[in-house]
Amino acid sequence: MTGFGAFVRRAHAGGELVVQPRMGMSEPGRMRAGLRATRAANGRTVGTITLDSYTRVRDLESAGLALLEGESLNGYPIVNHDPATTRWVLDGTHGPDFPVQVRHGSADPIDIFRALMTVGLDASEGGPVSYCLPYGRIPLRESVANWSRSCELFVRLRETGLEPHLETFGGCMLGQLCPPSQLVAISVLEALFFHRHGLRSISVSYAQQTSPPQDAEAVAALRRLCAELLPDTDWHVVIYAYMGVYPASPEGAYGLLGEAAELAASTGSERLIVKTVAESVRIPTVEENVSALEFAAATAAGTRRPVTAAGAGADSQTHSDSQTYAEAAALVAAVLNMASDLGEAMLLAFRRGYLDIPYCLHPDNMGRSRSYIDGKGRLRWADIGRLPLSGVVETRGSRTVTSGELLDSLSYVRRKFDNEQVSGTPGRKAIGPGKHRS
């Protein structure tokens, strides 16, 4: 079988972690050059075409006007560019040995799916929850309906001989301060949503958080739930380098990316979305993306991988029976029991607070749950609100999180990694391109 998912599976079978940038430029020539540089990087890479903000919110008139006026956008406007132009961008790079994924952030992606299918692309990502709640005010019910239609359109790609692949963004809700169990649960639920709409090649996401041991537990829980609930699916796990406030120093940025690569390799994950030294200040250049890809690939190659083919990671039984798994399994089971239609079940879950994202201001999010970072760096529930976790999470009433604590938590990772390199904390060497842990 060919296609995005099959490529990742072959690379994993060969002992390689697939590394991927989040790259998108509005000018076709620059986008073509970015794909070519990604393909030429040292490591097993896949390409990315990240779309612009106008396309994300389906403001195609503004995207088209920007193109006419020669304005540079913050991504590639695939709907407005002529299909022949996009085929030229892909020509000579995209193929069985270098698949390309379209990334977009849209709660209304039907035009995006039409455009990528027209030019022969077979991979995208997102989800009805994860591309709605963090990014705007479109009602969740509309997003669920939009994603249902988009999935039903996307599976028709099989009629052309291509196998459509979708990646959940559910493991990245808000980027930070969402306890790992809920990230795992939403990632699994969105994967099931895709599955029920006909997708059979799926990736499930998890974003690096504040504690490497807790992250390892989360990935093991994610793998176990997928094995239990997606038995007839070609699925893999994609790790995201930390999605929150990034370290400002090169040493801190590479140190954090190195931990993400180690997490991916040590847990048997198949793919990693990288971040660069420029994340804290601006959109990275192609060269900075390539440096991040090569550093991550080298770090992963020097990291001990799981012994088992299943790729559950070291101490897999301990991790899969963890507190993170217990919470995630309880959340998934509660949602699945709410309605036979999964889209309706997720809507009911948010309406009743059975899914509730801490610090998320979307009107369809109840907003009663809270989280905090404990003394060991683990993300924990300060208040479970109406989450169905009574008896699973030990709580002694709610724990008040002050505005000062919230601000400290938001910068926790940046301070940890930047301060380590400034103070010379023992146990972590300054690292960067050409220097990776063995």
PyMOL commands that set and color helices and strands:
alter all, ss='L'
color gray80, all
select helices_A, chain A and resi 4-13+28-40+53-56+60-68+83-90+110-118+140-160+170-172+180-196+212-229+250-266+286-301+316-320+323-336+342-352+403-410+412-423
alter helices_A, ss='H'
color red, helices_A
select strands_A, chain A and resi 18-20+44-45+47-50+100-103+123-126+165-168+201-207+234-240+271-273+370-373+379-383
alter strands_A, ss='S'
color yellow, strands_A
deselect
rebuild
show_as cartoon
